[in-house]
Amino acid sequence: MAKTPSHQKIKTYVREVYARLATSGTANVSHAPIARGEDLAHALGYDTSGLSISKKAWDLFAGCGNPLQEIKLEPHWTVIDLGCGVGIDSQVAALSLQPPGRVIGIDITVALLRQAKEYASAHPGCHWMGGDAEQLPLRPGYVDLVIANGSFNLMPQKGQALAEIWRILRPGGYLALADLIVVGEMEPITEGFEDAWSWCVAGALSAGEYDVLLKSKGFSWWELKEKGNYGPLAAAHLLARKGGKN
Ligand SMILES: C[S@@+](CC[C@H](N)C(=O)[O-])C[C@H]1O[C@@H](n2cnc3c(N)ncnc32)[C@H](O)[C@@H]1O
């Protein structure tokens, strides 16, 4: 059986795949292009018609859901878009904010952040930062909402990432996450680990695993909604609050 790659190897490979997406507009994993683009956004429930977001930015959208559907933003909030990619959710969130409210998009793939910066010039409430979700360059209690669309599954040390999210959230702050979850029997992955990680598949958790992980990091209230089924995997939205239900 193939050996599971190290955390560092997974991150390097994920970064390479998403840098290819940024520079060539597409990236193949397991010989199939990564799901992306405006049609994907429509399928996930984004109404793209009223949004002033460029077509080039939509082309690089690679989310698994629509995490902002789950929560009403307050205009003064500080929002972190973790694994923001080209920053579609950052731009959508910025439309609901007013100074001092702002969004900071954080990603480990610098090439995608460059694109985010270029395409978001019409959204002055958006800021960008290179960084790893497992070691966030932010002070404790600073953030009202963390969103993560299709990025949590790519993080090999999920406990560490969730501890960082907990640390930066203010009491009463929210985590809105969209990703694939395991709902059935998964074939064991014996080869192509790196591709399976980049597809959000190898790093997917079950609802039970989310329960254990969230509890262990201090979250006492959350809800998980399935949004679509793909065999042993389902797209899901998770909303969690630091400090119990509102
Ligand atoms: C499937 S893409 C989704 C991008 C974006 N959220 C969207 O909806 O288009 C996943 C993103 O997560 C980023 N990512 C993966 N691991 C990360 C980590 N440890 N810290 C920060 N970003 C990460 C990748 O670079 C990539 O841009």
Ligand as a Chemical Component Dictionary entry (heavy atoms), coordinates in Angstrom:
data_LIG
# 
_chem_comp.id                   LIG 
_chem_comp.type                 NON-POLYMER 
_chem_comp.pdbx_formal_charge   0 
_chem_comp.three_letter_code    LIG 
# 
loop_
_chem_comp_atom.comp_id 
_chem_comp_atom.atom_id 
_chem_comp_atom.alt_atom_id 
_chem_comp_atom.type_symbol 
_chem_comp_atom.charge 
_chem_comp_atom.model_Cartn_x 
_chem_comp_atom.model_Cartn_y 
_chem_comp_atom.model_Cartn_z 
_chem_comp_atom.pdbx_ordinal 
LIG C1  C1  C 0  -10.732 24.460 -3.586 1  
LIG S1  S1  S 1  -9.866  26.000 -3.453 2  
LIG C2  C2  C 0  -11.169 27.096 -2.990 3  
LIG C3  C3  C 0  -10.782 28.547 -3.126 4  
LIG C4  C4  C 0  -11.860 29.560 -2.776 5  
LIG N1  N1  N 0  -12.310 29.412 -1.409 6  
LIG C5  C5  C 0  -13.025 29.481 -3.724 7  
LIG O1  O1  O 0  -14.149 29.230 -3.240 8  
LIG O2  O2  O -1 -12.830 29.665 -4.917 9  
LIG C6  C6  C 0  -8.976  25.790 -1.943 10 
LIG C7  C7  C 0  -8.037  26.931 -1.566 11 
LIG O3  O3  O 0  -7.505  26.677 -0.259 12 
LIG C8  C8  C 0  -6.155  27.091 -0.207 13 
LIG N2  N2  N 0  -5.498  26.401 0.910  14 
LIG C9  C9  C 0  -5.266  25.082 1.030  15 
LIG N3  N3  N 0  -4.648  24.795 2.193  16 
LIG C10 C10 C 0  -4.502  25.998 2.840  17 
LIG C11 C11 C 0  -3.932  26.369 4.089  18 
LIG N4  N4  N 0  -3.366  25.470 4.898  19 
LIG N5  N5  N 0  -3.952  27.674 4.432  20 
LIG C12 C12 C 0  -4.494  28.610 3.611  21 
LIG N6  N6  N 0  -5.036  28.310 2.408  22 
LIG C13 C13 C 0  -5.051  27.014 2.018  23 
LIG C14 C14 C 0  -5.631  26.714 -1.598 24 
LIG O4  O4  O 0  -4.450  27.397 -1.910 25 
LIG C15 C15 C 0  -6.816  27.095 -2.487 26 
LIG O5  O5  O 0  -6.745  28.417 -2.920 27 
# 
loop_
_chem_comp_bond.comp_id 
_chem_comp_bond.atom_id_1 
_chem_comp_bond.atom_id_2 
_chem_comp_bond.value_order 
_chem_comp_bond.pdbx_ordinal 
LIG C1  S1  SING 1  
LIG S1  C2  SING 2  
LIG S1  C6  SING 3  
LIG C2  C3  SING 4  
LIG C3  C4  SING 5  
LIG C4  N1  SING 6  
LIG C4  C5  SING 7  
LIG C5  O1  DOUB 8  
LIG C5  O2  SING 9  
LIG C6  C7  SING 10 
LIG C7  O3  SING 11 
LIG C7  C15 SING 12 
LIG O3  C8  SING 13 
LIG C8  N2  SING 14 
LIG C8  C14 SING 15 
LIG N2  C9  SING 16 
LIG N2  C13 SING 17 
LIG C9  N3  DOUB 18 
LIG N3  C10 SING 19 
LIG C10 C11 SING 20 
LIG C10 C13 DOUB 21 
LIG C11 N4  SING 22 
LIG C11 N5  DOUB 23 
LIG N5  C12 SING 24 
LIG C12 N6  DOUB 25 
LIG N6  C13 SING 26 
LIG C14 O4  SING 27 
LIG C14 C15 SING 28 
LIG C15 O5  SING 29 
# 
